[in-house]
């Protein structure tokens, strides 16, 4: 983008959780795109619910090349107008500070019938009276693959004192099964159906992790893949497990 506009545009990428723009506008999760102070795209605009996504995002489903071109055209158009000195009205900035509440899903561990990727029913008892770590991921997401391969060690460490649940989004069942075979999970993997995504909250970015304590209360939501993600997960699980 900067080259396209002969260097008149500066592109800045800020890490969520350490972002002056996020602090300024009250952004609670990512990705958001601003041109100066004009909001061009919100998290839900990149929703990863695939063809079944009903979030109403501007560029959903994101993996559709036509939607990616549309985003680029909208961004290019906004930049050109700002460079020309035009007044530009963007999306409502209040959205990025309020929509996160709904996106985080229910404040307690959802109770719904689920089947794993082999077709077997997931026993709801395994989520009772213990912390639950929910990982929402996609097969095409490199940080997700790293965390999915690491989670078996966490599950082994905690045994029946905590449970991992992985929810695959924006991915085919075939690809999920193939990838699962490479890291041999010792926890259930389910597909992110519209019902499951609604229960655990919209997915506008992956990975997204939710930690529930032994009473089923949501205690932590982690977005993205900072360098210390696994350490953050371990700390959140330890807290949810009462320091054990």
N, C-alpha and C positions, 0 to 999 in steps of 0.2 A: 504494500500500500504506500509506504513512504517513497519508494522508487517511482511509483506510478505518478505521484504528485511532485516529482523533481525535488525531493527532500524537504518540501514545505510542511510535511506531516511528521510528527514524532509519535512513534508507537511505544506505549508504556504497558508492561505487563506487571501487575501487582499480585502477590500471593495472598490468597484469601486468609484472613486472620492477621495479616500484617500489611494492611492496605490503607493509605490515607483516604482514598476515594470511598472505601467501604465505611470508614469511620465518619467521613463527612456526610454521607447520605444514609447511613444506618443500614447498609447492605448486610444481610444476615447469611447469605450463601451465594454461591457462584454458579455459572458464569454470568456476568453482566458486562455490557459493552457501552462505554460512553464516548462521545465525541465532544471534547471539552466538558461542559456540564449538561449536555443533551443525552438522555438515556435512549439508546438505539435498540437494545435487546435485553430482555430479562431472563432469569433462569428458566421459567416455564416455556420460553420461546424455543428452547432447544430440547424439549422433553424427550426422554428416551423410552417411551412406552411403545415404540414401534408403530405398526399400522393401526393398532387398537388404541393409541393415545387419544384421549378425549379432553386434554387440558386446554385446547384452544390456542396453543402456542403458535406464533407467527411462522415458524420454520419446522413444524412438526409434520411428518417424521424427519428428523435431522439427517438421517443417512440417505435420504432421497437427494440425488444430485441437483434436482431442480430447486429444492429448498435451500441448499447451500449456495447456489448461484443467486437466489433471491436475497439472501442475507448479504452477500457481497455487494450486490447492486444497491441495496438500501444503505449500506455503510458508505459505499463510494459516493452515492448521491448526497448523503448528509455532509460528508467531508467537503465535497465540491461547493455546496451551498455556504458552508461556514467560511471557506476560503474566499468566496465571492462577497462576503460581508452580509449575507442574507440572515434574517431572523429565522431560526429553525425551532419548531416545537417538537419535542420528542415525546416519548412515553411518560406516563405518570411516575415520577421518581418515588412517590409514596409506595408504589407497588413492591419495590425491592426491599422495603423495610417491613412489609406486612404479610406478603405471601408466604414467607417461610413458615409461619405458624401452621398453616394448613398442610404445607409440604412435608412437615415432620411427622405427619400421621397422628394416630391416636396417642394420647399421653400414657396409655398402658398397653402391654403386650396384646396384640389382637388375637382373638380366638376365632379361627376359621379352619375349615377342613382343607388340607393341602396334600398333594401327592408329590413324591419326589420324581426325579427324572427317569427312574426305572418303572414308574407307575404304581409304586407301593404307597399306601397311606402313611402319612407322617403322624406318629403317635403324639397327641397334644400333651401327654403326661411328661414328656421330656423337656417341656418348657416351664414346668411348674416348680415353684420353690427353689429356684436357682437363677443366677444371672443368665441372660440370653444375649448373644452377640449376633446381630443381623447384618449381613454383608449384601448390599445390592451392587451388582457388578455386570459387566458385559464382556463377551469373549474377545472383542476387538480392543479392549482397554488394557495396555501393558501394566499399569500399576495394579489393576484388579487381578491380573494373573499372578503377580508377585504375592499379593496378599492372600489370594486363594490357596497358593502353594504353601504359605506360611501358617495359615489357620489350623491345619491338622496338628501342628506341634502345640498350638495353644489349646486345642481340644484335648489332646493327650495329657497335657500338663494339668488341666483342671478336672479331667474325667467327668464324673457325674455331678461335680460341683458347679458346672457351667455348661451351656450348650451353644454351639454355633449353628446358625441357619443361614444358608446362602440363597439369594434370590437372583436368578439370571434375568436381565432385562435386555430388550432390543437385540436378542440373539435367538438363533434357531435352536430347536431341541437337539438336532444332529450335532451342531457345533458345540453345544454345552456338554453333551455326552462325550464327545471326542476329547475335549479339553479336560473334563473331569477325570478321564482315564489316565491323563499324564501326571496328575498329582495325587491320585488315590485319596479322596477326601474321607474322613471318618465322621462326617457330619452330613445332614441332609441338604440336598440342593433341589430347589423347586423353581418352576418357571414363573416369571413375573406376569401372570395373567392380570387383566384389568381389575379383578376383584382383589388380588394380592397387592397390587400397586396402590389401590385406593386405601387399603387397610394400613399399609406401612408408609404412605405418603408419596407424592409425586416425585419422580426422579428426573431432575434436570441436569444432573452431572453425576458421573461415576468415578471412583467408588463413593458410595454413601454407606456409612456404618451407623447402626443404632444400638445402643447398649441399654438393656433393661435390668433392673435389680431383681433380687429373689422374690419380691412382692409384685413383680410385673410392671413396675413403674419405669418409665423412660428416664434415664439419668444422663445420657450423653448422645449427641449426634455429631458425627465427624464427616466432613465433606472433603473430597479431594485426596491427594496423596502427598502430603508434606514429607520431608526426609525422615521425620521421626514418627510416622504414622503408626508403625507397629508398637513403638514404645507408648504412644498415646492410648492405643487400644488396651495394652496390658495394664496401664495405670487405671483406665476406666473400669476394666473388668475387676481388678483388685479392689477398687473402691466399692463397686456394686456387690462384691462378694464379702463385704465387711472387713476388708483389709487382709484377707487370707490369700 
